[in-house]
């Protein structure tokens, strides 16, 4: 039997899906330290040997979960109204940080980003995936030189508000932020 036939075996596909979903849930619910082969096996219902066979290291498990999160990411569709689109996208970002526990994921990636190219690559992937919707909105309305600074100001302010200050990114907060950022780029 060739490798492609094995890779397409529905049992293997199902196993990988179930394990990756278990890793993702562990990572988001309990944090990086909770991701062990034993914990993933217990949560997914598969043997620890099965988990090791497909993901030999903890980093392999975490990488699979982050790829899964990024692949499943979606962003609100832009309408063409800059302020309304930014508002929707930033409120969605704030919700992802708090309700989907992406704040925990980002903290773990940032903490470990100095530990090799794989972690730096995952950090870049998370950032690019997380900001792609906002970047596209800004690209439709701002000069190219203004996109990166505006993006950093918008996402940074929401990130600080939600994670460091522990306050919600309310509609009023987001509206004021957008006004200030757009005013500075005019």
C-alpha positions in Angstrom: 0.0 0.0 0.0 1.5 3.4 -0.9 1.8 6.5 1.3 -1.0 8.3 -0.4 -3.5 5.4 0.2 -2.6 5.4 3.9 -2.9 9.2 4.1 -6.4 9.0 2.6 -7.6 6.2 5.0 -10.7 7.7 6.7 -9.7 6.2 10.0 -6.4 8.1 9.9 -8.1 11.3 8.8 -10.7 11.0 11.6 -7.9 10.2 14.2 -5.9 13.3 13.1 -9.0 15.5 13.2 -10.0 14.3 16.6 -6.5 14.7 18.1 -6.0 18.1 16.6 -9.3 19.3 18.0 -8.3 17.9 21.4 -5.0 19.7 21.3 -6.6 22.9 20.2 -9.1 22.7 23.0 -6.4 22.0 25.6 -4.2 24.8 24.3 -7.1 27.4 24.4 -8.7 26.2 27.6 -5.8 25.3 29.8 -2.7 26.8 28.1 0.6 25.5 26.8 1.7 23.6 29.8 -1.5 21.4 29.6 -0.5 20.1 26.2 1.1 16.8 26.8 0.8 13.6 24.9 -0.9 12.0 27.8 -3.4 14.8 28.2 -4.1 14.9 24.5 -4.7 11.1 24.4 -7.0 11.3 27.4 -9.0 14.2 25.9 -9.2 12.7 22.4 -9.9 9.2 23.4 -6.9 7.7 21.5 -3.9 5.9 22.8 -0.9 7.8 23.7 1.1 5.7 21.2 -1.2 6.8 18.5 -0.7 10.5 19.4 3.1 10.0 19.5 3.0 8.2 16.1 1.6 11.2 14.3 3.1 14.0 16.5 6.4 12.9 18.1 6.9 16.1 20.1 4.8 18.6 22.0 5.8 21.2 19.5 4.3 19.1 16.7 1.1 19.0 18.7 1.1 22.7 19.2 2.0 23.5 15.6 -0.9 21.3 14.4 -3.3 23.1 16.7 -2.1 26.6 15.6 -2.4 25.6 12.0 -5.9 24.3 12.7 -6.9 27.6 14.3 -5.4 29.6 11.5 -7.0 27.5 8.8 -10.4 27.8 10.5 -10.1 31.6 11.0 -12.6 33.8 9.3 -13.1 37.5 9.3 -16.2 39.6 8.8 -16.8 40.5 5.2 -16.1 44.1 4.4 -18.9 46.4 3.2 -16.8 49.2 1.9 -17.5 51.5 4.8 -14.1 52.0 6.4 -15.2 53.0 9.9 -18.0 50.4 10.1 -15.7 47.6 8.7 -13.0 48.5 11.1 -15.5 48.5 14.0 -16.8 45.1 13.1 -13.4 43.6 12.6 -11.9 45.0 15.9 -14.9 43.9 17.9 -14.5 40.5 16.3 -10.8 40.5 17.2 -11.7 41.4 20.8 -14.2 38.6 21.0 -11.7 36.1 19.6 -9.2 37.2 22.3 -11.7 36.8 25.2 -14.3 34.2 24.2 -12.1 32.0 22.0 -9.2 32.4 24.4 -6.8 33.5 21.7 -5.2 35.8 24.3 -3.7 32.7 26.0 -2.5 31.3 22.6 -0.9 34.6 21.7 0.8 34.9 25.0 2.3 31.4 24.7 3.6 32.1 21.2 5.1 35.4 22.1 6.7 33.9 25.2 8.3 31.2 23.2 9.1 33.1 20.0 12.8 33.3 20.8 13.0 29.5 20.9 13.7 28.8 17.3 12.4 29.3 13.8 9.3 27.1 14.3 8.0 29.3 17.0 8.8 32.5 15.1 7.0 31.0 12.1 4.0 30.2 14.2 4.0 33.8 15.6 4.1 35.2 12.1 1.3 32.9 10.9 -0.9 33.9 13.8 -0.3 37.6 13.3 -0.8 37.4 9.5 -3.9 35.3 9.9 -5.3 37.4 12.7 -4.7 40.7 11.0 -5.5 39.8 7.4 -9.1 41.1 7.5 -8.1 44.4 9.0 -5.1 44.7 6.6 -7.4 44.2 3.6 -9.9 46.8 4.9 -7.1 49.3 5.5 -5.5 48.6 2.1 -8.8 49.6 0.4 -8.7 53.1 2.1 -5.3 54.1 3.2 -2.0 54.9 1.5 0.3 51.8 1.6 2.8 53.5 4.0 0.0 54.1 6.5 -1.3 50.5 6.6 1.2 48.9 9.0 1.2 51.7 11.5 -2.6 51.9 11.5 -2.8 48.2 11.9 -0.4 48.2 14.8 -2.2 51.0 16.6 -5.6 49.3 16.1 -4.7 45.8 17.1 -2.3 46.9 19.7 -4.8 49.0 21.5 -7.4 46.3 21.5 -4.9 43.7 22.7 -3.7 45.9 25.5 -7.2 46.8 26.5 -8.4 43.2 26.7 -5.3 41.3 27.9 -3.3 43.7 30.0 -6.0 46.0 31.3 -8.6 43.3 31.6 -11.3 45.6 30.3 -13.7 44.9 27.5 -13.2 46.5 24.1 -16.6 48.2 24.1 -18.1 49.8 21.0 -17.4 53.2 22.4 -13.7 52.3 23.0 -13.4 50.9 19.5 -15.1 53.9 17.9 -12.8 56.3 19.7 -9.8 54.3 18.8 -10.8 54.2 15.1 -11.4 58.0 15.1 -8.0 58.7 16.6 -6.1 56.3 14.3 -7.8 57.5 11.2 -7.3 61.1 12.3 -3.5 60.5 12.7 -3.3 59.0 9.2 -5.0 61.9 7.4 
